Every structure is written in structure tokens, then in C-alpha cells.
Amino acid sequence: MHIARHESGIGGAVRALASQIHPVFMLPPVAASAFGAVLAGFSSPGLALLHVATAFVALYTAHVKDGYVDFYHRGEDDDHPLTAVGCRLALVGSTALFVAGTVAIGVLVGPLAALLTLPGWLFGYLHAPYLDTNPVTATMGYPLGIGFALLGGYYVQAESLSATVLAFAVVFVAILSGIKTIDDSKDYEYDRSIDKRTVAVVLGRRRARTAAFAVMMLGLVAAVGFVVVRAFPPSAVFAPLSFAVVAAFAARGDDELATMLLIRGSYVFLAVLVVAVWFHPLS
């Protein structure tokens, strides 16, 4: 039973499985889970680590499934490091780990904590070939997964939700939906050829880009508004300002460069929020 397509042995199988860990796209959901824990006071590091690990395997499931569908069913990718059997085994393994983590969260915290964790896997497993064919779910599946990672990370610490964490989730979903719209535009020609209805295919690349930046701007304005009404700490105002600077540069680049800059800008956005919530520098 071969797991790797291009290598043999245990080392080759491990490298092929590890190739499905994509740090650029996996960091935001994992960081959102950790940020939720920080926002709730970080009273139980063990539970925080459990939720982070569960969010990680949900994202791993998403990447394996996406690569499996794109290479073996759609012929979209030129190559894939895992065999079809390797993909299925990886999916079984990651799903088993996710179920174990979710059940543990349910037992240690409560059923609502488990329910808030479950969407991460559902969005990931169903993204290809189901959710990614509709402009709404193709765009918002990943951001909503991050939103639920934030809510779940908060809930496992506080065993409740607050208006503040819900506000943060709304801001995250808005900003990341804009980024995802631009990211999908990179594959406009191919997606159009297979009738894959992303926002770019439906609206056209130019209008999709305009809509993406408009949605991100709404998220930034909302973040400032939440600072004004004291839902966010005062120093959180620097998060939307820092992201706006990155977005201004990204707007001048093509879709690939813009996506790269905006994703990294989201890291800065989150890092500033962590500092604002954890240290309250202006309070």
C-alpha cells in the first residue's frame, strides 16, 4: 500500500503526508483559536492547546480533501505527493483525530463547545467539491471556519460567549472574505472553464476585486466602531490601521501579490489585537 507517489519507504510517506501542512493558510485558524483563548483570559492552557490541535487537524483534512479532488477528480493540479489511497488514509486519520479532539472538548467543557468546534471540519471536508462551486460558500467557508475557531477557542475557556468575541468574529469573517475573493480570482480562467462559480467568475475580475476591498473596508470600519463603543480595547484601533496600510499596497498589485500581502497583513492585524487584548497598553 503506497502512500507517496514519488518516494518509497516510511520517510517518503511521512514527507508526503507532511506536504499537506500549508502554514500560510493554516496559521490564521490556529491563531484565531489561540486568540479566542487569550480574549477569554487564558485560564486553562491545556484546553486551549486541545482546541488549537483540533482546529489544526480540521485544516489538515481540508487541504488533503482539496488536493485529492483537484488532482484525482478534476485534473486541476499538475501533481500531488500522495496517492489516492494515501489521500484516503490521511483523511481517515485526520478525521479520527478531529473526532477524538471534539469528543474530548465535549466531555471536558460541554456539548456547546463541541458544536462550536465541529464546523471547522465540516467546512474543510465539504469545501471540495461541494462548497467551492457556489460563490457564497466558496468565499465564506474558510472565513467562517476561522470565525468558529475564534468562538470555540473562547468558549472552551469561558464556557460562554460574549458580545465582544462575537464582534471580533464578525470583523474576522468580513476581512477574510475579502481576501478569499481575491485569492479565488487567481484561478479565474480555469474556474470559468469548468463553470466553477466563484465571485470572480460571477462578477468578473474587476468588480470582484472592488467588492473584495469594499468588504474588507467594512470590516475595518466595524473594528474601529467597536473600539468607539468600547467593545474592543482602545489600542485595538491600531489593528485596522495597520491592515489598511497593507491593503493600500496590495491594491496596486496583481491578484497573486495582493493575496500574499493581505494574508500576511491579516497576521499583523491579529498580532496587534492580541497585544491590545492581552496587555491593554492604552488602558
N, C-alpha and C positions, 0 to 999 in steps of 0.2 A: 504494500500500500504506500504509494508515493505521495508525499505532501508538497514537496517543492518541485517545480517544473524544470529548473535549470541546475540544481545541485542534488547531491545524494548524501545520505547519512544523517545523523542526528543534528549535526551542526548546520547542514543545509536546510533542514526542516525548521530549526529554530530561527534561522535568519529569514526564511520565507514568511514565517508567522510574525516575526518582529517587523517585517516590512509594512505591515498593515497599521502600525502605530504612526500616525501623522501628527507630529507635535503642534504644527501651526493651527490645525483645526480642532485638536483635542484639548489644547490648553484652555480656551475660553469656558467650555462647560465645567471642566475640573476646577478652574479658578472661581467660577460662579458658585459652585458648591461650597468651596472654602470661604468665599466672601459671605455667603449666607450664614455660615457658622460664626464668622467674625462679627457680623451685624447683630447676631443673637447673643453675643457675649462670649462665645467660645468656651462654654463651661465644661464641655465634655470632648476633649481631643480625640478620644477613641471612637466615639460616634461620628465625629467629623471625618476621621480617616476612613471609616467604613463607608460613609456616604460618598466620599471622593472616589474611593476604589470602585464602588458600584457604578457611579457615573462614568468612570473610565472604561469599564468593560461594556457598557451600553454603547459608547462611542466606537469602541473596537468592533463591536457587532455591526454597526452602521458601515464602517469602512470595508469590512470583509464582504458584506452583502452587496454594497455598491460596486466594488470591484468585480465580484462574481457575476453580477447581472450585466455590467458594462462589457466585460470581456467574453463571457461564455454565452450570453443570450443576445446581446445587442451588437456585438462586434465593434463597439465604440473605441475600446482601448487596443493599442498595438501589442501589448504584452501584459502578463500577470505572473508574479512569482509563485503563486500557489496553483496546484492542480485543482480540478473541480472537486475531487474528493477532499483535498486539503482545505478548500473553502468550506465545504460542508462540515468537516470535523471542527474547524475553527469556530464556525457558527454554533455548533452544539456545545463546544467547550465554553465559549464566552457567554452563551445564554444560560448555561448551568451555573456559572459563576454569578451572573446577574441575579438569577432566581435565588441563589443562596444568600447573596447580599441583601436582597429585598426582603426575604423572609426574616433574616436576622434583624433588619431595621424594624419590621413589623412587630417582632417579638419584644425587642428591647425598648422601642419607643411607642408604637401603636399602629393600628391599621391605616390611619390617615397618612402617616409618614411613609408607609409602603406605597400607598396610592399616589402620593406626590412623586415618588421615585420611578414608578412604572412607566410614565410617558417617555422617559429618556430612551428606554429600549424600544417602545412601540414606534416612536418617530424614526429611530435608527433602522429597525428591521423593515419597516414598511416603506421607507423612503423610495427605494428602488425595488420593483418597477412600478409602484403604485402612486405614492405621493408626489414623486418628481415629474409626473405628467400633467399636473394641474398647476396653473400659475400661482394660486394662493398657497397650496400646501408645499409646492416645490420651493417657494420663497421662505415660508414661515416655519417649516418643520424644524430646521436647525435652530433658529432663534427661539422658538417655543420650547425646544428641548433645553436650551440654556436657561430660559426663564423658570422652568420647572426644577432644574438643578439648583438654582438660587433659592427657590421656595423650599425645596426639600432639605437643602443644607441648613436653612434657617430653622425649619420645623423640628429637625432631629435634636436641635439644641434647646429650643424654647417650648416645644410641644404646643405651639400655637402660631398663628400668622398675624402680622401687624400691617397697618396701613403703609408703613414705611417700606417694608420688604415688598409689598405689592407694587408700590410706586417704583421701586428700583427695577422690578421685573418688567414693568411696562416700558421703562426707558431702555432697558437692555434689548427687549424684543424689537422695539422701533428701530434702534440704531443698527442692530444686526440684520434686520430685514432689509434695510437699505444696502448694507454691504453684500448680502447674499444676492440681491438683484443684480448688482454689478458683477459679482463673481460668475453668475449664470450667463451673463452677456458674453463672456469669453468664448462660450461654445455656441454662439448664436447660429452660425451657418449649419453646424451639424444638427443641432436641436431642431432647427427649422426643416431640415431634410427628412427627419424621422417623425415629424409632427409632434415633437415634444413641446408642450405649451408652457414655456417659461414666460416670465413677464416681458423679457426682451422679444420673444417671438410674437407675443400678443400685441405689444405696443410699438415694437420697433426699437432699435438700439438707442436712438437719441432720446425718445420720450421715456424709455425705461430708465435711462441714466438720470434724466431730470427728475423723474418720480423717486428714484432711489435717494438722491441728495435731498429732496424735499422731505421724505420720511425721516431721514437721519436728522435733518434740521428740526423737525417737530420733536424728535426725541431729546435733542439738546435743549430746546426751549423748555420742554417739560421738566428736564433736570434742573434748570435754573428756577423755574416756577416752584418746584418742590423745595428748593433752598429758601425761596422767599417766604413760603408758608411754613417753614421750619420743619418740614417732613424730613429733609436732609440736613446734616450739619452745615454751618456756614462755609467751611473750607471745601465742601464738595463742589462749590461753584467753579473751582479750578479744573475739575474733570471735563465738563463740556467745553470749556475754553481751550484746553489742551487738545481735545479731539477736533475742535473746529479748525485749529491751525493745521493739523494733519490733513483734514478733509479739503482744505483750501489748496494744498499742494496736490492731493490725489485728483482733484477735479481737472487738473491740467494734463494728467497722464492718460494712457490708454487703459482699457479695462483690466489688463493683467497687472500693470503697475499700480493702478488705483486700488485694486483688491489687496495687493501686498501691503500698501501703505495703510489702508483703512483697517485691516486686520491687526496690524501692529499698533495702530492708533487706538484700537479697542483695548489692547493690553495696557497702554498708558492710561486710558480712561479708567479702567478697573483699578490699576495700581493707585491712582490718585484718590479714588473712592475708598480704598482700603485704608490709606493713610488718614483720610478725613474721618472715617468712622472709628478707627482704632485709637488714634492719638488726639483727635479734636483739637488741632493746632490753633484754631481761631476762637475757640470757646473760652 
